[in-house]
Every structure is written in structure tokens, then in C-alpha cells.
Amino acid sequence: MKAMSVTTASKSSTENHRDTLPRKEVISMPIKWSVLRVMEAADMLEKHINAAAEPLECAREVAKAALEIPQLPQYVDQHFRGLMGEIDRAIGGSHSEPVGRLKARLQSIRDSVPKEALEAEEKKSEYGKQQSLV
């Protein structure tokens, strides 16, 4: 008996290869760190980032006003513009960086926390901490 191989024209060679690989089950590992403490740290970071944003916005306005200095040479102008760009990247507020890298990084911390673990730890904390008898 001859073995027959069937290929479909709609699948690429990499997709056909993936179909032959054994599928792995996703195993949920227990979390040994405090999800709530991570979220609390993220909240504290957000407060500090928000507090730092206002002075940086003022600094951006000062740099923008400095661009209006008459006969400002381009080699100085570029430094003011560069500073404004760095502020935009950090806190956002421009069309190229509407959110800002600090807040985006903060959101990535929050997004990396498994929601199920957060819910489980919140539920567990509702009942309070029980002291060990040992």
C-alpha cells in the first residue's frame, strides 16, 4: 500500500508544518507573587507620573516660547525642539505621541497581570488574612 499525502492549495507550507506538530496544552501555573501589590505599585507610579506631567508640560511651553526668540540660530533651535520631543515622548500630548511612553509602559504593566489571578486575590483578601497556627 502506498501512503498518500494531501496538500491544500490554500495553506502555506508553514501552516501545513504547524498542523503536523503536536499541540501543547496551556497549563496555568500558580502565581507566587502578590498581584494586588503589583497593582498598588502601578497605582502609585501613576500618581507620580501624573504629578510629574504638569511641570514637564510647563517646560514644554517654555521651550516652545524660546523658539520665538528673534534670530535664534538653528543650532540652538534644534536643542529646544529636541527637548520638546523628549517631553512629548515621555508624557504624550503631541500628534506623534498622544499617550506618552511612561503611561504606555504603565499600561503594559497592568495588562501583563493575569486578570483571573487579580480577581482570585481580591476575593481572597475580602475575607481577610488568617494567621498561621504554626
C-alpha positions as CSV (number, residue, x, y, z in Angstrom):
1,M,0.0,0.0,0.0
2,K,1.2,3.5,-0.9
3,A,0.9,6.3,1.6
4,M,-0.8,9.3,0.0
5,S,-0.2,12.9,1.1
6,V,-2.8,15.5,0.5
7,T,-1.9,19.2,0.4
8,T,-4.3,22.0,0.1
9,A,-3.6,25.0,-2.1
10,S,-5.0,27.5,0.4
11,K,-2.5,26.7,3.2
12,S,1.1,27.8,3.1
13,S,4.0,25.4,3.8
14,T,4.4,26.8,7.3
15,E,0.8,26.3,8.1
16,N,1.0,22.7,6.9
17,H,4.0,22.1,9.1
18,R,2.2,23.6,12.1
19,D,-0.7,21.2,11.6
20,T,1.6,18.2,12.0
21,L,3.2,19.4,15.2
22,P,1.6,18.1,18.5
23,R,-0.5,20.7,20.2
24,K,0.6,21.7,23.6
25,E,-1.9,22.2,26.4
26,V,-1.7,25.5,28.2
27,I,-1.1,24.8,31.8
28,S,-1.8,27.6,34.3
29,M,1.0,27.9,36.8
30,P,0.2,29.2,40.2
31,I,1.3,32.8,40.9
32,K,3.6,33.1,43.9
33,W,3.8,36.9,43.9
34,S,1.1,39.3,45.0
35,V,-0.9,40.6,42.1
36,L,-2.6,43.2,44.4
37,R,0.8,44.6,45.4
38,V,1.8,44.9,41.7
39,M,-1.5,46.8,41.0
40,E,-0.9,49.0,44.1
41,A,2.6,49.8,42.8
42,A,1.2,50.6,39.4
43,D,-1.4,53.0,41.0
44,M,1.4,54.7,43.0
45,L,3.5,55.1,39.8
46,E,0.5,56.6,38.0
47,K,0.2,59.2,40.7
48,H,3.9,60.2,40.4
49,I,3.8,60.2,36.6
50,N,0.7,62.4,36.7
51,A,2.4,64.7,39.2
52,A,5.5,64.9,37.0
53,A,3.4,65.6,33.9
54,E,2.3,69.1,34.8
55,P,5.9,70.6,35.4
56,L,7.0,68.9,32.2
57,E,4.1,70.4,30.3
58,C,5.2,73.8,31.6
59,A,8.8,73.1,30.5
60,R,7.5,72.2,27.0
61,E,5.7,75.6,26.9
62,V,8.9,77.4,27.9
63,A,10.8,75.6,25.2
64,K,8.1,76.4,22.7
65,A,8.2,80.1,23.7
66,A,12.0,80.1,23.4
67,L,11.6,79.2,19.7
68,E,10.2,82.7,19.2
69,I,13.4,84.4,20.3
70,P,14.4,86.7,17.4
71,Q,17.3,85.5,15.2
72,L,17.7,82.3,17.2
73,P,20.3,80.2,15.4
74,Q,19.2,76.8,14.1
75,Y,21.9,75.0,16.1
76,V,20.2,76.3,19.3
77,D,16.7,75.9,17.9
78,Q,17.3,72.2,17.3
79,H,18.0,71.7,21.0
80,F,14.8,73.3,22.1
81,R,12.9,71.2,19.6
82,G,14.7,68.1,20.7
83,L,13.8,68.8,24.3
84,M,10.2,69.3,23.3
85,G,10.3,65.9,21.5
86,E,11.7,64.2,24.6
87,I,8.9,65.6,26.7
88,D,6.3,64.5,24.2
89,R,7.7,61.0,24.1
90,A,7.7,60.9,27.9
91,I,4.3,62.3,28.8
92,G,2.5,62.4,25.4
93,G,0.4,65.3,24.2
94,S,1.6,65.5,20.6
95,H,0.1,64.1,17.5
96,S,3.0,61.6,17.2
97,E,2.9,60.6,20.9
98,P,-0.7,61.1,22.1
99,V,-0.3,58.8,25.2
100,G,3.4,59.1,26.1
101,R,5.8,56.3,26.8
102,L,5.5,56.5,30.6
103,K,1.8,55.9,30.6
104,A,2.1,53.3,27.8
105,R,4.7,51.4,29.9
106,L,2.5,51.7,33.0
107,Q,-0.5,50.3,31.0
108,S,1.7,47.4,29.8
109,I,2.4,46.5,33.5
110,R,-1.3,46.4,34.2
111,D,-2.0,44.4,31.1
112,S,0.6,41.8,32.0
113,V,-1.1,40.9,35.2
114,P,-3.4,37.9,34.7
115,K,-7.0,39.1,35.3
116,E,-8.1,35.8,36.8
117,A,-5.3,36.0,39.4
118,L,-6.3,39.5,40.3
119,E,-9.9,38.5,40.8
120,A,-8.9,35.5,42.9
121,E,-6.6,37.5,45.1
122,E,-9.2,40.3,45.5
123,K,-11.7,37.7,46.5
124,K,-9.3,36.1,48.9
125,S,-8.4,39.5,50.5
126,E,-12.1,40.2,51.1
127,Y,-12.2,37.5,53.8
128,G,-9.1,39.0,55.5
129,K,-5.8,37.4,56.3
130,Q,-5.8,34.3,58.5
131,Q,-2.9,33.9,60.8
132,S,-1.0,30.6,60.6
133,L,-1.1,28.3,63.6
134,V,2.4,27.1,63.1
